[in-house]
Each structure stands twice: as C-alpha cells, then as structure tokens.
C-alpha cells in the first residue's frame, strides 16, 4: 500500500476545513484562540466553596517537572501566536518573561503552586495581546456585556 505524502500546508488546509474558522490566520481568529486558551489555563474551574477560579496551568503545575514544562509550553504557544500577530520585540520579551517567571517559580514545590494561582502569566500576556489588537486591529474587539 502506497502512502500519500502531504505537505504541511495541505494538512493545515484540511485541518482548517474540519475545525472551521478558529484556525484562521486573521487577527480575529487568533484573538479567539488565545482568549480560549487563557480561559482554559487560568479560569477553567471554581474552587468549591469560594469564588476563586483556577485553571489548567495551576492544576498541571502540581505534577513535578512534567506539569511545569507542559504549562510553560502552553504559555509559549500564546507568545508564538503574539509573534504571528506582529507584536513588537519588547512586547514579546515581556510576554516571554511572564512565562519564564511563572515556570521558574512554579517549579518550586508548594510555593510554586500557590504562585501559579496568583501570578497568572497567561492573563497578563492576554492583556498585552488585547492592547495590541485594540490598537492595530480594532475590528477584532469583542464587546463584553
């Protein structure tokens, strides 16, 4: 049986057809993806008995080393999306620093887990992206009610 080889662009186009517009390269699609990822990483669940929210970043951070690396990779994806949007080097450096600080301190047992809940590097990075998009791509603004 012969296998058909597909280029990366062919596979991306097929995946985009399946997944719909969420995988678009336009600023609006990128904003939607990043906002969804930030919600998953920082605000996925409410701690029972409180109004305090935690996300996947804090939950996987409990797993030594692997969890912190996984959280760092997901945070780095947000920085990568920001790079594709054309954010400045300074903005990308600030975003990378947020992820690095979260990863470094988050790796410390117990203290790092508490820090992950409070620092919220992905929310900080989303604010940087929103500021850029509101200035350079105002059509992507979402009116929250």
Secondary structure, 3 states (H helix, E strand, C coil): CCCCCCCHHHHHHHHHHHHHHHHCCCHHHHHHHHHHHHHHHHCCEECCCCCCEECHHHHHCCCCCHHHHHHHHHHHHHHHHHHHHCCCHHHHHHHHHHHHHHHHHHCCCCHHHHHHHHHCHHHHHHHHHHHHHHHHCHHHCCCCC
